[in-house]
Each structure stands twice: as structure tokens, then as C-alpha cells.
Amino acid sequence: MLAMLTGSVALIEVGCAVIDVGGVGFEVRMPSSDLSTMHTGNQVRIYTYLNVANDNITLYGFLATSSKQLFIQLQKVSGVGPKVALSLLSTLTPTMLTKAVSEGDVAALSSAPGLGKKGAQKIILELSGKMNVSSDDVNTEIVDEGSQQVVEGLQSLGWQQAEAQKVVRRICQDGDYQLPLKKEDVPQVLKASLASLDRGR
């Protein structure tokens, strides 16, 4: 099985990226949260999962091994396919997803496009106590209270969590803001994020 790709980002499109590995381009479907951190020309390592169904071969990829593990676990729930699993990982980070399942947070899970309340309840019922985030990914996951504050501010104004997280990452990267985001930078990042989201309407 194709388990990992290391190469450069050749192209980023909605829902997927093309990774150049030694002159061969692999189209990889990825969570929007991962795609938002990638830029053309970047060197990346992507942990992949090859899905074969109805003569269709689709390659899914993740920047963290924990995301790949959760993607596989989610599909063990009847009625949850790769599209719904990817939607969940585009909406919630691995830590947030694991927490939502363990705490029975139906609202958090059903905020993912394509997953209703019944599906969320089913995931909680079947996976509660069975989902874990790898320790290596926990160590690399920065608890950024400043960025989270901006995301929560955008959510209070009606923006979806995934969309808010994506624009905050981009604003921080483009504006060379140091992460974790400093408290004094929160107002500027919030203002820039709002301006960017309004332009995209």
C-alpha cells in the first residue's frame, strides 16, 4: 500500500493537492485545514491512504499521522465513508475530534458538512473510548490561545469553524505573525481575517 509521499507541492485545488514526487504528480485529497497551510513549491511529507471502491481509486493524504489514524477509524462506523471522514477532519483538529467523541458532543460533530445528528450519535456510540491521538502529533500541536481567540471571535460573527481556522492560519503566515499568536496581535489578526472573509463573499 502507498503509505507516504515526500515531494513538492505542484498544485493546490479545492479539496486536493498535486504532489510532485520525482517528476510524477500524485493527486491527493486532503482536509481543508491541511491544504490551507500548504503553498506551491513547499516540500511536504504526506501520510496517505489509498481507497479503492467501485473501480475508483482515490488517494487521501494528511500532514499528521493522527489525522490518518482517525480517518481510518471513522470509516469503521457503518454509514461513514471517506467523504464524511474527510469532512470531519476538515472541520475539527484531531484533538478536537477525539474530545468531541469522548464527551458526546453531537453539535461539534454534526457541524461537519455531510454529517447529520444521527450520524454524529452513531460515531459517538461506536467510537467512544476507542479514539486516540498519537503522542508524536500531540507534541507538535501548538496550543495557540491567541489564534483560538480570533477563531472564536469569527465564529461568534457567524463564520464556520473550519473557514475561520483556515483564514486565521493564512493571515498569520502572510503577515509574518509569530506563533503562538501574541495577545497584542489578536485585534489586528481578527480585523485582517474579517476583511479577507468579507472579500470572499
C-alpha positions as CSV (number, residue, x, y, z in Angstrom):
1,M,0.0,0.0,0.0
2,L,1.1,3.6,-0.7
3,A,1.6,4.9,2.9
4,M,3.6,8.1,2.5
5,L,4.6,10.7,-0.1
6,T,7.6,13.1,0.2
7,G,7.9,15.7,-2.5
8,S,7.0,19.3,-3.5
9,V,3.6,20.9,-3.8
10,A,2.9,21.3,-7.6
11,L,-0.7,22.5,-7.4
12,I,-3.4,23.2,-4.8
13,E,-7.1,23.0,-5.8
14,V,-10.3,22.8,-3.9
15,G,-10.2,19.7,-1.8
16,C,-6.9,18.3,-3.2
17,A,-3.3,18.9,-3.9
18,V,-0.9,17.6,-6.6
19,I,2.4,16.4,-5.1
20,D,5.4,16.1,-7.4
21,V,7.5,13.1,-6.3
22,G,10.4,12.6,-8.6
23,G,8.6,14.1,-11.6
24,V,5.4,12.1,-11.0
25,G,2.3,14.0,-9.9
26,F,0.1,12.4,-7.3
27,E,-3.4,13.9,-6.8
28,V,-4.2,13.7,-3.1
29,R,-7.5,14.6,-1.5
30,M,-6.8,16.3,1.8
31,P,-8.6,18.1,4.7
32,S,-9.0,21.8,4.0
33,S,-7.2,22.5,7.3
34,D,-4.1,20.8,5.9
35,L,-4.4,22.4,2.4
36,S,-4.6,25.9,4.0
37,T,-1.1,25.5,5.4
38,M,0.5,24.4,2.1
39,H,1.9,26.6,-0.6
40,T,3.1,25.8,-4.2
41,G,6.8,24.8,-4.1
42,N,6.8,23.7,-0.5
43,Q,8.4,20.4,0.4
44,V,6.0,18.2,2.3
45,R,5.6,14.8,3.8
46,I,2.1,13.4,3.4
47,Y,0.8,10.3,5.1
48,T,-1.5,8.6,2.6
49,Y,-4.4,6.2,2.5
50,L,-5.4,4.5,-0.8
51,N,-9.1,3.9,-1.2
52,V,-10.5,1.5,-3.9
53,A,-14.2,1.4,-4.4
54,N,-16.4,0.7,-7.4
55,D,-13.4,0.8,-9.7
56,N,-12.5,4.2,-8.4
57,I,-9.0,4.7,-6.9
58,T,-8.6,7.7,-4.6
59,L,-5.6,8.8,-2.7
60,Y,-6.2,10.6,0.6
61,G,-3.5,12.4,2.5
62,F,-2.7,14.0,5.8
63,L,0.1,16.1,7.3
64,A,-0.2,14.3,10.6
65,T,-0.3,10.6,11.3
66,S,-3.0,11.1,13.9
67,S,-5.3,12.5,11.2
68,K,-4.7,9.4,9.1
69,Q,-5.4,7.1,12.0
70,L,-8.7,8.9,12.8
71,F,-9.7,8.9,9.1
72,I,-9.3,5.1,9.1
73,Q,-11.1,4.7,12.5
74,L,-14.1,6.9,11.4
75,Q,-14.7,4.6,8.4
76,K,-15.2,1.6,10.7
77,V,-18.6,3.2,11.7
78,S,-21.3,1.9,9.4
79,G,-22.5,4.6,7.1
80,V,-19.4,6.7,7.4
81,G,-17.3,6.8,4.2
82,P,-14.2,8.6,3.2
83,K,-16.0,11.8,2.2
84,V,-17.7,12.2,5.6
85,A,-14.4,11.2,7.4
86,L,-12.5,13.8,5.4
87,S,-15.2,16.4,6.1
88,L,-14.9,15.8,9.8
89,L,-11.1,16.2,9.7
90,S,-11.6,19.4,7.7
91,T,-13.8,20.8,10.4
92,L,-12.1,19.6,13.6
93,T,-8.5,19.1,14.5
94,P,-7.6,15.5,15.7
95,T,-7.6,16.7,19.3
96,M,-10.9,18.4,18.9
97,L,-12.4,15.4,17.1
98,T,-11.3,13.0,19.8
99,K,-12.6,15.3,22.5
100,A,-16.0,15.7,20.8
101,V,-16.4,11.9,20.6
102,S,-15.3,11.2,24.1
103,E,-17.6,14.0,25.5
104,G,-20.5,13.0,23.3
105,D,-20.6,16.4,21.7
106,V,-23.1,15.9,18.9
107,A,-23.2,19.6,17.9
108,A,-19.5,19.7,17.3
109,L,-19.5,16.6,15.1
110,S,-22.6,17.5,13.2
111,S,-21.1,20.8,12.3
112,A,-19.1,18.9,9.6
113,P,-20.8,19.2,6.2
114,G,-22.4,15.9,5.2
115,L,-22.9,14.6,8.7
116,G,-26.2,14.9,10.5
117,K,-27.1,14.4,14.1
118,K,-27.9,10.7,13.7
119,G,-24.6,10.1,12.1
120,A,-22.8,12.0,14.9
121,Q,-24.6,10.0,17.5
122,K,-23.6,6.8,15.8
123,I,-19.9,7.8,15.7
124,I,-20.1,8.6,19.4
125,L,-21.8,5.3,20.2
126,E,-19.3,3.2,18.2
127,L,-16.0,5.0,18.8
128,S,-16.3,6.5,22.3
129,G,-13.2,5.4,24.3
130,K,-11.5,4.0,21.2
131,M,-10.1,7.1,19.6
132,N,-6.7,8.3,20.4
133,V,-4.3,11.0,19.1
134,S,-0.7,9.8,18.6
135,S,1.7,11.2,21.1
136,D,4.0,12.5,18.4
137,D,1.3,14.7,17.0
138,V,0.2,16.0,20.4
139,N,3.8,17.1,21.0
140,T,3.8,19.1,17.7
141,E,0.4,20.6,18.1
142,I,0.8,24.1,19.5
143,V,-1.9,25.3,21.9
144,D,-2.3,28.7,20.5
145,E,-4.8,30.6,22.7
146,G,-4.4,33.8,20.6
147,S,-5.3,32.2,17.3
148,Q,-8.2,30.3,19.0
149,Q,-9.5,33.6,20.4
150,V,-9.6,35.0,16.9
151,V,-11.4,31.9,15.6
152,E,-14.0,32.1,18.3
153,G,-14.5,35.8,17.5
154,L,-15.1,34.9,13.9
155,Q,-17.5,32.1,14.9
156,S,-19.5,34.5,17.1
157,L,-20.0,36.6,14.0
158,G,-21.4,33.7,12.1
159,W,-18.5,32.1,10.3
160,Q,-17.9,28.3,10.3
161,Q,-15.1,27.0,12.4
162,A,-13.2,25.4,9.5
163,E,-13.4,28.5,7.4
164,A,-12.3,30.7,10.4
165,Q,-9.3,28.4,11.2
166,K,-8.2,28.5,7.5
167,V,-8.2,32.3,7.2
168,V,-6.5,32.8,10.5
169,R,-3.7,30.5,9.5
170,R,-3.3,32.3,6.2
171,I,-3.3,35.8,7.8
172,C,-0.7,34.7,10.3
173,Q,1.5,33.3,7.6
174,D,1.1,36.2,5.2
175,G,1.5,38.8,7.9
176,D,4.5,37.1,9.5
177,Y,2.9,37.0,12.9
178,Q,4.8,34.9,15.4
179,L,3.0,31.8,16.6
180,P,1.7,31.2,19.2
181,L,-0.1,34.4,18.5
182,K,0.6,37.2,21.0
183,K,-2.3,38.7,22.8
184,E,-1.5,42.2,21.4
185,D,-1.7,40.8,17.9
186,V,-5.2,39.3,18.3
187,P,-7.1,42.5,17.3
188,Q,-5.0,43.0,14.1
189,V,-5.4,39.4,13.0
190,L,-9.1,39.5,13.7
191,K,-9.5,42.7,11.7
192,A,-7.5,41.3,8.8
193,S,-9.4,37.9,8.9
194,L,-12.7,39.7,8.8
195,A,-11.6,41.8,5.8
196,S,-10.4,38.7,4.0
197,L,-13.7,36.8,4.7
198,D,-15.8,39.7,3.6
199,R,-13.9,40.0,0.3
200,G,-14.6,36.3,-0.3
201,R,-18.4,36.6,0.0
